[in-house]
Amino acid sequence: MDSIGVLLIILSPFVFKLHQYLPSEPNATINILGLEINNHGFADLNTFAWFLLSKIVPFYLFILWFLTCKHWWYHIILIPATMYAFQIYEVLYSEDNIVDTKNIIWLLPVCMVVIPLVYFIRIKLVDKYVHGIDLEAMEAELTALKKKQASREENAKLDKFISSETADKADEDENTADTDKVEQPNSEKGNSLKQAQHKISNWLQFKF
C-alpha cells in the first residue's frame, strides 16, 4: 500500500498532463472500455479533461494524505477532499452550464461534523499535555479510591463482628464463674451437715 501511494504521488504531474493527448475538436469524442466520453458542455474534450483532472489529482492526493497522516488534526483533511469530490460530481453529472457553485452548500454538513470533532480532540489533547489533566488517569484514581474505601468498610465490619463475638464469649465465661461460686458454698454446707449427722448418729449409738 505504501508503494502504491508513493507511485500515485510521483505520477500526479503526469496524470494531470494527460489532457494534452486528447483531441481539441469541438465535437470530438473518445471511447474507453466501451464508455464514450464527450466534451460535457465544454469547448472541447481537451478542455473538459483539463478541468476534470485538475479536480481528480488534488482529490486523490488529499485522500492519500488523510490515510497516511499521523497528526491529531488529520480529520480536517476531509473538508478539502470532500470539496473536490463534490466538484467532480458536479462536473460529471450536473446539467448546468456553470460549475463550482453548489459544492460549497453541499460541503456545510461535512464541516458541521468534522470541525467539532477536531475541536473536541484538540481540547482533550490540550487538557492532557498542556494543563496536565488526564481524564482517564483521574477516572482510574477515583476507581482505586472507591475500592480502597469499600475495603476499609469491610474491614471495619469484620472488626466489629470479632469484637462482638469476643464480648459475648467473655460474658459467657463470667456467668460460668458465678455459677461455680454459687455451687461451691452449697456443696460445702452439704458436707458440713452430713458430718454433723454422722457425729450425732455415732453419739447415739455410743449412749445406748
ChimeraX attribute file (.defattr): number of C-alpha atoms within 10 A of each C-alpha:
attribute: neighborCount
match mode: 1-to-1
recipient: residues
	/A:1	6
	/A:2	9
	/A:3	8
	/A:4	9
	/A:5	17
	/A:6	11
	/A:7	11
	/A:8	17
	/A:9	16
	/A:10	11
	/A:11	12
	/A:12	16
	/A:13	11
	/A:14	11
	/A:15	15
	/A:16	19
	/A:17	13
	/A:18	13
	/A:19	20
	/A:20	12
	/A:21	9
	/A:22	17
	/A:23	16
	/A:24	17
	/A:25	12
	/A:26	15
	/A:27	11
	/A:28	14
	/A:29	17
	/A:30	14
	/A:31	9
	/A:32	8
	/A:33	6
	/A:34	7
	/A:35	8
	/A:36	9
	/A:37	14
	/A:38	18
	/A:39	19
	/A:40	17
	/A:41	15
	/A:42	14
	/A:43	13
	/A:44	19
	/A:45	24
	/A:46	23
	/A:47	20
	/A:48	22
	/A:49	24
	/A:50	16
	/A:51	16
	/A:52	18
	/A:53	19
	/A:54	17
	/A:55	20
	/A:56	19
	/A:57	18
	/A:58	17
	/A:59	21
	/A:60	18
	/A:61	16
	/A:62	19
	/A:63	17
	/A:64	17
	/A:65	16
	/A:66	18
	/A:67	13
	/A:68	12
	/A:69	13
	/A:70	9
	/A:71	8
	/A:72	11
	/A:73	16
	/A:74	14
	/A:75	15
	/A:76	17
	/A:77	16
	/A:78	18
	/A:79	18
	/A:80	16
	/A:81	22
	/A:82	20
	/A:83	21
	/A:84	23
	/A:85	19
	/A:86	20
	/A:87	24
	/A:88	22
	/A:89	13
	/A:90	18
	/A:91	21
	/A:92	12
	/A:93	10
	/A:94	13
	/A:95	11
	/A:96	9
	/A:97	9
	/A:98	11
	/A:99	13
	/A:100	13
	/A:101	10
	/A:102	12
	/A:103	18
	/A:104	13
	/A:105	11
	/A:106	14
	/A:107	17
	/A:108	13
	/A:109	10
	/A:110	15
	/A:111	16
	/A:112	10
	/A:113	11
	/A:114	18
	/A:115	15
	/A:116	11
	/A:117	14
	/A:118	15
	/A:119	13
	/A:120	12
	/A:121	14
	/A:122	14
	/A:123	11
	/A:124	15
	/A:125	16
	/A:126	14
	/A:127	14
	/A:128	15
	/A:129	10
	/A:130	10
	/A:131	10
	/A:132	10
	/A:133	14
	/A:134	15
	/A:135	12
	/A:136	10
	/A:137	11
	/A:138	11
	/A:139	11
	/A:140	12
	/A:141	12
	/A:142	12
	/A:143	12
	/A:144	12
	/A:145	12
	/A:146	12
	/A:147	12
	/A:148	12
	/A:149	12
	/A:150	12
	/A:151	12
	/A:152	12
	/A:153	12
	/A:154	12
	/A:155	12
	/A:156	12
	/A:157	12
	/A:158	12
	/A:159	12
	/A:160	12
	/A:161	12
	/A:162	12
	/A:163	12
	/A:164	12
	/A:165	11
	/A:166	12
	/A:167	12
	/A:168	12
	/A:169	12
	/A:170	12
	/A:171	11
	/A:172	11
	/A:173	11
	/A:174	11
	/A:175	12
	/A:176	11
	/A:177	11
	/A:178	11
	/A:179	10
	/A:180	10
	/A:181	11
	/A:182	10
	/A:183	10
	/A:184	11
	/A:185	11
	/A:186	10
	/A:187	11
	/A:188	10
	/A:189	11
	/A:190	10
	/A:191	12
	/A:192	11
	/A:193	12
	/A:194	11
	/A:195	12
	/A:196	11
	/A:197	12
	/A:198	11
	/A:199	12
	/A:200	12
	/A:201	12
	/A:202	11
	/A:203	11
	/A:204	9
	/A:205	9
	/A:206	8
	/A:207	7
	/A:208	5
